[in-house]
Amino acid sequence: MKICEINSEMKAIEVVARVERVILSTGNNGSNYLIINLVDNSGRIEARLWNSDERDVDRIKVDSILKIDGMVNVYRQQIQLKVNSYHKISKEEFEKYGIQEDMFAIAAPINIENSYKKLLDILDEIENEVYKKVTLSIIEEHEEQFKTYPAAMSIHHNVVGGLFWHSFSLLMGAKSLQPIYKFATIDWDLVFCGAILHDIGKVIEMKGKTAADYTDAGKMLGHISIGNAFISEKAKELNLNEQEYSEVIKLQHVVLSSHGKNEFGSPVEPVLIEGIIVSSLDAMDARIYKVNDEINKVDNGVWTSRIQTEDGRSFLNHYKK
């Protein structure tokens, strides 16, 4: 059974899924239990293993593949699993169970290769040679990670290819705004390249395409400062003159200000209109992804759990399937 097929009317189910995250917790009665976040290529679900012991903690690790027999529960409007029993499937058993690794990761719902070609076509049309050279050189150097890594662990676009999907969405959003704001003096080349590079530091920050954690460098530096360093290093490699380097500083600013506010993680806030555009698109895309993700977890007519990134508000699923 796929995770997406599990519904609140079911009782006993069997599912094979990958462990995305596992937390050891203690109940009110003093007994330990495990909160296990499970994923396959159709969706995610939270499971709980009550009265767990040290053997369970040793066996159930991130990226383990488990065959779970459990019961369906509904807690705070969301479907959960109560684990009755489980079997940890080794790689040697994949053939026996008819499974393979790509069955246990959600992928971005776009054609990455076709979209990447479109991104390159847009870059080719950019007139500012400094923005173009720096941006193209960076994404070509990190092409595989840019196309496959997630954009985050949990907040938004936490799927294989999520980093590219999110960046491409910002680029397309910016392209759609260009004809609307013809009256304004805007460097659209800067907007487009800033949209492409705003999260590029995540190719170092994230631990892989199914990242359940951040790298040491990611934890210590953060993707914004890593992306800023990429641009600075690339400018040196390209031997840019003083006038050209002033263009690089503007591109760095758009990346550094991409979270919009200091309290949201940006070391500087936008002082260029292009920074306002990129940071606004970034926030909107992340919010839409997160709210939509939570809405899809509940039935029609039901409110979501509180979404912390939306100041703890719940949202109504008012959509008919």
SULLIN-V976883 format. One record per helix or strand of 2 or more residues. SS is the DSSP state (helix for helix, strand for strand). FROM is the first residue (numbers start at 1). LEN is the number of residues. If there is no record, write none. Layout:
ss->(SS	SS)
from->(FROM	FROM)
len->(LEN	LEN)
This chain:
ss->(helix	strand	strand	strand	helix	strand	strand	helix	helix	helix	helix	helix	helix	helix	helix	helix	helix	helix	helix	helix	helix)
from->(3	12	32	43	54	65	78	91	101	112	129	143	162	188	202	216	223	242	262	273	308)
len->(3	15	9	8	6	11	12	7	4	14	13	6	17	10	4	6	15	15	3	23	3)
